Amino acid sequence: MLSSMVDGATDINERIAAQVRRLRGAAGLSLDALAAKTGVSRSMLSLIERAESSPTAVMLERLAVGLNVTLATLFDSHSESEVSSEPILRRARQAEWCDPETGYVRRSLSPPQVEQPLQLVEIAFPAKARIVFQSHGRDVTIYQQIVMLEGTIEITFDNQCHRLKAGDCLAMKVEGTNVFENPTRKPARYLVASVTEVTSRRKS
């Protein structure tokens, strides 16, 4: 069991590493340039791109902002051996990742080979966990709707806290500082649907 968990963590770290390298190359950014944009050190970026470090959720959000993509994009696969030609992603092949800092677990649900703007992710959020995402600086707009499946979670954005329970759905724009917290002693589980508006928000 422990061996399979270690193998799974290695696989997802390699997937993240490949995505960061690919996206950085596509953006024409050096390691130094991406470090300057994200506040993640050059040495840490190098470790992440070699799959020699397991980055935290906060760190991955910084990278996603610097690379101008959604957080979910960092977990996509572009390996031909992993991508099916079918418009379906079976549960056994859905990438699962655990934040080494909080134990928060995210499972990527959307088939990566389907070219649609919608991305679905399932989150398991531990009791008493708290994550602060800094999402300043993207050139695209990301909209999310969060549907609670089990438990309770509090989400703070635009200086307003929203307490969600099973069945509730929250619509939000991913920008600024967003705080996710489970104030209870029971784990929570929710779905996140994200859509990216590709039009740049910056004026030329």
N, C-alpha and C positions, 0 to 999 in steps of 0.2 A: 504493500500500500504506500509506504513512504517513498519507495523507488519510483512509483508512478507519479506521485505528487511532484517529486524533484524533476522527473522527466518533463512533466507538463509545464512547470515553471521555466525550465530551460527552453522549451519550444516557444513559449510566448515571449520570452526575453529576446530570442533570436528573431521572432517576427517583428517585434518593436524595433530592434536594431536595424533590420532590413528596411523598414518603413522610414525611419529617421534618416538613414543614409540616402534613400531614394528621394525623399521629399526635399532634403537639404540640397542634393545635387540638382533637382528640378528647379529649385529657387535660386540656384547659383550662389549659395552661401558657403563660405568657408567655416570651419569650426570656430574660429575666432569671431566671425561675424554673427553666427548663431548664438554664441555665448554672450555677446554684447546685447543682442535683442532679447534674450530670455532670462539673463541673470544666472544661468546654469554654467558652471565653470567649464572651460575647455577640456580639462582633464576628465571631468565627469561625463561630458558629452562623448569623449573618446571611449570611455568605458561602456557607455550605453550602446554606442554604435558597434562595439565588439561583443555585445551581449555578455559583458563581464560584470555588470551591475544591474540590480533590480531597482529601477527608479520608483519613487513614490507617486501617488495620484496627483499631488500638488505639482511635482516636477514635470510630469507628463503634460499637465494642462499648460504649463509655461512653454513647453516645447511646441504644443499644438498651436498656441497663440503665435509664437515666433515663426512657425511654418505656415500659418494662415489656414489651418484646417480644424476640423472638429477633433475632440479627444478620441472619439470612436475610430477615426481614420488611422490612428497610430496602431490599431490592433488588426487592421485589414491585412489580408494576405495577397501577394502578387506572384506567389510561387505556382507554376503550372501544376505541380504535383498535388497542391492543396486545393486548387480551385476546380469545382465541378462545372460542367456545361449546363447542368440543370438549374432552373430558377428557384432552387430550394436549398436551404442549408440545414442538414440534419443535426439534431441536438448533439450527437456524439462528436461532430466536427466543429461545433461552435467554440470559439476561443474564449477561455476563461482566465481571468487574471486577478490576482489578489494583491492589494496594496500592502507592502511590507510594514508600513507605519501604523495603519489602523485596522487591518484585516477586512477592509471593504472589498467585496468581490464583484466584478463586472463580467457579464457574459454577452458577447457580441452575437446578436440574433439575425441580422440582415445578411442575405447572400451577397458576398463581395463582388460577384461577377455581374450582378444586375445593375445597370446604370440608371439608378433612380436617386432623387435627392433625399429621400427618407432613410434614416438610419435608426434601427431599434436596438436598445441595450436593456438587459435586465440587471438590476443592482440588488445585492444582498448587503444590507448595512447593519453592522454590529451594534449591540446595545452600548449606549454611552459614547459612541464614536462621533467625531466632529472633524470636518474637512473644510478648509477655506480655500476656494478657488479664486485666483486672480486672473480675470479674463479681459484685461485692457489691451487694446491695440490691434485687433484683427481688422483686415480690410474687407471682410465679408460679415454679413449678419447671420447669426445662428438662432433659430427659434426652437424652443423645446416645449413639449407637453409631458408632464410627469404624472403617471397613474399609480396610485398606491394599491398594492396587492395585499400586503399584510403589515400589521404593526403601525407605528407612528413615526413621522419624521417632521422636523422643522426646517424650512428653507427660507433664508433671508436674502433678499435682493432689493435694490432701490430703498434701502433703509426700512424695509417692512418685513416682518416675520410672518410666515404662513405655516400653520400647523396642519399637516395632512394625515388623515386616517384612511383605512381601507375603503376603496371605492372613490376617493376624492381624486380630482384631476386639476393640476396647476399648469397654466400657460405662462411661459416666461421667455425673455430674450437673454441670451448668454452674453453678458458684458459686465464690466466693472467687477465688484467683489461679490461673490455668491457663497453663502455659508450653508452647508448641509450638516444637520445634527440630529442624532437620535437621542432624545432626552430620557428615554425609558430604559427599563432593564430587560427588554425583550428585543430580539433582532427585528429588522424591518426589511421589506422587499418591495421593489417598485420597478416599473417600466419607464424608460426614457425614449421618447420619439423626437428625433432632431431633423430639422430641415435647414439647409444652407441657402441663403439668398446670395447669388454669385456677384451681383452688382456691387462694385466698390462703394464704400461709404465715404471715401475721401475725395475731396474735390481736386481736380487737376489744376 
